Amino acid sequence: MFAALMAFLLLQAVEPGFTPLFDGKSLKGWILVGGRGPGYVVENGILVCPAEGGGNLFTEKEYSNFILRFEFRMEPGGNNGVGIRAPLQGDAAYQGMEIQILDDQHPKYKGWLKPEQHHGSIYGVIPARTGFLQPAGEWNEEEIMADGRHIRVTLNGVIILDVNLDIVREPAVLKRHPGLLRTSGHIGFLGHGTRVEFRNIRIKELP
């Protein structure tokens, strides 16, 4: 307990302005929507989407412009996502935006993944650079920045997506993804029937 407290205090000291979104003990501050099985659970200070659980776990609070930092670990073939500026109703990948979390090099995805479905992509819209994930079973560090129309994703210290949403002009894409025009909404983890773990989830709101 003392070590965990010291780690928390150190994290706060080196990251001024960031606020924890997960207390390591409960789902306080979160809302489960469309949950399956046990939904999301807390295990040894880690937020877990079990393979038999899942659904969408959203923050109670809405956010507009922010820097979100977290760590995640996937089982082989793991699949989840981070919903941003999403409403509580509807599919967050379309009514908001989904930043893909995926073990995209797993054999089960070989040959059919579209570029905009790889890890770190704005799902179905803009592809991210690939090849910077740690192997399944190891922890990754990720940062998602949303500042107006500017979206940036940094994985393990490497910028893998850095775009202005205004580059998306195709009428069919804009019609299918109305969430690209949203300016605020909930942040959520979007479970897809595989075990994915999260820790050190914190946020800094931008003006």
Secondary structure in CASP SS format (residue, H / E / C, confidence):
PFRMAT SS
TARGET T0000
AUTHOR 0000-0000-0000
METHOD secondary structure of the structure
MODEL  1
M C 1.00
F H 1.00
A H 1.00
A H 1.00
L H 1.00
M H 1.00
A H 1.00
F H 1.00
L H 1.00
L H 1.00
L H 1.00
Q H 1.00
A H 1.00
V H 1.00
E C 1.00
P C 1.00
G C 1.00
F C 1.00
T E 1.00
P E 1.00
L C 1.00
F C 1.00
D C 1.00
G C 1.00
K C 1.00
S C 1.00
L C 1.00
K C 1.00
G C 1.00
W E 1.00
I E 1.00
L E 1.00
V E 1.00
G C 1.00
G C 1.00
R C 1.00
G C 1.00
P C 1.00
G C 1.00
Y C 1.00
V E 1.00
V E 1.00
E E 1.00
N C 1.00
G C 1.00
I E 1.00
L E 1.00
V E 1.00
C E 1.00
P C 1.00
A C 1.00
E C 1.00
G C 1.00
G C 1.00
G C 1.00
N E 1.00
L E 1.00
F E 1.00
T E 1.00
E E 1.00
K E 1.00
E E 1.00
Y E 1.00
S C 1.00
N C 1.00
F E 1.00
I E 1.00
L E 1.00
R E 1.00
F E 1.00
E E 1.00
F E 1.00
R E 1.00
M E 1.00
E C 1.00
P C 1.00
G C 1.00
G C 1.00
N E 1.00
N E 1.00
G E 1.00
V E 1.00
G E 1.00
I E 1.00
R E 1.00
A E 1.00
P C 1.00
L C 1.00
Q C 1.00
G C 1.00
D C 1.00
A H 1.00
A H 1.00
Y H 1.00
Q H 1.00
G C 1.00
M E 1.00
E E 1.00
I E 1.00
Q E 1.00
I E 1.00
L E 1.00
D C 1.00
D C 1.00
Q C 1.00
H C 1.00
P H 1.00
K H 1.00
Y H 1.00
K C 1.00
G C 1.00
W C 1.00
L C 1.00
K C 1.00
P H 1.00
E H 1.00
Q H 1.00
H C 1.00
H C 1.00
G C 1.00
S C 1.00
I E 1.00
Y C 1.00
G C 1.00
V C 1.00
I E 1.00
P C 1.00
A C 1.00
R C 1.00
T C 1.00
G C 1.00
F C 1.00
L C 1.00
Q C 1.00
P C 1.00
A C 1.00
G C 1.00
E C 1.00
W C 1.00
N E 1.00
E E 1.00
E E 1.00
E E 1.00
I E 1.00
M E 1.00
A E 1.00
D E 1.00
G C 1.00
R C 1.00
H E 1.00
I E 1.00
R E 1.00
V E 1.00
T E 1.00
L E 1.00
N C 1.00
G C 1.00
V E 1.00
I E 1.00
I E 1.00
L E 1.00
D E 1.00
V E 1.00
N E 1.00
L H 1.00
D H 1.00
I H 1.00
V C 1.00
R C 1.00
E C 1.00
P H 1.00
A H 1.00
V H 1.00
L H 1.00
K H 1.00
R H 1.00
H C 1.00
P H 1.00
G H 1.00
L H 1.00
L H 1.00
R C 1.00
T C 1.00
S C 1.00
G E 1.00
H E 1.00
I E 1.00
G E 1.00
F E 1.00
L E 1.00
G C 1.00
H C 1.00
G C 1.00
T C 1.00
R C 1.00
V E 1.00
E E 1.00
F E 1.00
R E 1.00
N E 1.00
I E 1.00
R E 1.00
I E 1.00
K E 1.00
E E 1.00
L C 1.00
P C 1.00
END
